Amino acid sequence: MDICPKTRWLVTTSALFLVAVCRSVAATGCLKQETPQFCSPLIIGHGGASGYVPEHTLGSYALAVTLGADYVEPDLVVTRDHQLIARHENDISATTDVAERAEFAPRRATKTIDGKQVTGWFTEDFTLDEIKSLRARERIPETRPGNARLDGAFQVPTLQEVIDLVKSLQVSQRRVIGVYPEIKHSTYFKRLGLPMEQLVVDTLHKKGYVGSKAAVFIQSFEINNLKELKNMTDLRLLQLLDSPEMRPADQDQETGITYGEMATREGLRAVGQYASAVGPEKSYVIPCDEAGRLLSPTSFVQDAHDAGLKVHPYTFRRENVFLPLQFRSGDAMGDMAGELRAFVDAGVDGLFTDQPDVAARLRGPCL
């Protein structure tokens, strides 16, 4: 099949971009023996460096590492043939060019996922080979039009490809870099006969990640799959917390525990029985008032630390639309470093960010 000039230019650009990234740091010397778990705060590249490059692509992960991230975070979903791939959701309508592929038009469907009705194209209806024929796109182009210029430049990567990239970049960076996968929609996929937990563990173990000191966290918004993982692996686990009124997808929506209840001192002690860390939405640590202005810290960090949990809040982004009122500017980008300082002062142990370079400049090198 002939490649159109635009596609050829994008592919060439992406290849050159990756080469430039991989050569941007001297490739001599030995790896530092310390793992990034000792850095404080940990800098977790949310979907890679998704403030600059379309998320969950090898280009985004490579750039995140070069910009100073200690970990890269692939969100994981699964294909029909049981292959783990990195996408923000199993609905790939907005993050790939699938809607433009006439041969896949009949697969557009409406499904109920974690209690919400969604219409689109879903990874569980595609094989890995079919997914690999698609091209990645920027998920929020209205906010990040610059990223959208790279639409079509990258494929959708597998978890194995992400790990292989990270391990190769460790050589040029001369430091250990971690992976921080999130298992998406665990209960939903199990009901389809596509459970991900064992696949994730087997992939990580096969790639040499074993034990609680490995540079890995596995995260989920659900509870039962983390408890299941606790019996499968010694790798560290993180419990994500969504809005206080919401319930995890594996909990009864009438009687099950809410995230707000999980965030209490008693709830965090229960989380500490199976997880090493907790990933709260930022407002659990420092809420905002009705106008969007950042207030004083809560007791969340201290309560979590008392339960033996590290605290890694999400998500720090530089665009004004995502920032507390006092850190916005007249430009499109505001003072994310100012927001970060407030959270570091509140005692967080790590943070998920779309612009890891801002956090790296604030923290300095991890020695």
HELIX and SHEET records of a PDB file:
HELIX    1   1 PRO A    5  ARG A   23  1                                  19    
HELIX    2   2 PRO A   36  PHE A   38  5                                   3    
HELIX    3   3 LEU A   58  THR A   66  1                                   9    
HELIX    4   4 VAL A   98  GLU A  100  5                                   3    
HELIX    5   5 ALA A  102  ARG A  107  5                                   6    
HELIX    6   6 THR A  123  ASP A  125  5                                   3    
HELIX    7   7 LEU A  128  LYS A  132  1                                   5    
HELIX    8   8 PRO A  145  ALA A  148  1                                   4    
HELIX    9   9 LEU A  159  GLN A  173  1                                  15    
HELIX   10  10 SER A  186  ARG A  191  1                                   6    
HELIX   11  11 GLU A  197  LYS A  206  1                                  10    
HELIX   12  12 ASN A  224  LYS A  230  1                                   7    
HELIX   13  13 TYR A  259  MET A  262  1                                   4    
HELIX   14  14 ARG A  265  VAL A  271  1                                   7    
HELIX   15  15 LYS A  282  TYR A  284  5                                   3    
HELIX   16  16 PHE A  300  ASP A  306  1                                   7    
HELIX   17  17 ASN A  320  PHE A  322  5                                   3    
HELIX   18  18 LEU A  325  PHE A  327  5                                   3    
HELIX   19  19 MET A  336  ASP A  345  1                                  10    
HELIX   20  20 PRO A  356  ARG A  363  1                                   8    
SHEET    1   A 4 GLY A 178  VAL A 179  0                                        
SHEET    2   A 4 TYR A  71  GLU A  73  1                                        
SHEET    3   A 4 LEU A  42  HIS A  46  1                                        
SHEET    4   A 4 GLY A 350  THR A 353  1                                        
SHEET    1   B 3 LEU A  84  ALA A  86  0                                        
SHEET    2   B 3 ASP A  75  VAL A  78 -1                                        
SHEET    3   B 3 GLU A 182  ILE A 183  1                                        
SHEET    1   C 2 ALA A 109  ILE A 113  0                                        
SHEET    2   C 2 LYS A 116  GLY A 120 -1                                        
SHEET    1   D 4 PHE A 217  SER A 220  0                                        
SHEET    2   D 4 ARG A 236  LEU A 241  1                                        
SHEET    3   D 4 ALA A 277  PRO A 280  1                                        
SHEET    4   D 4 LYS A 310  VAL A 311  1                                        
END                                                                             
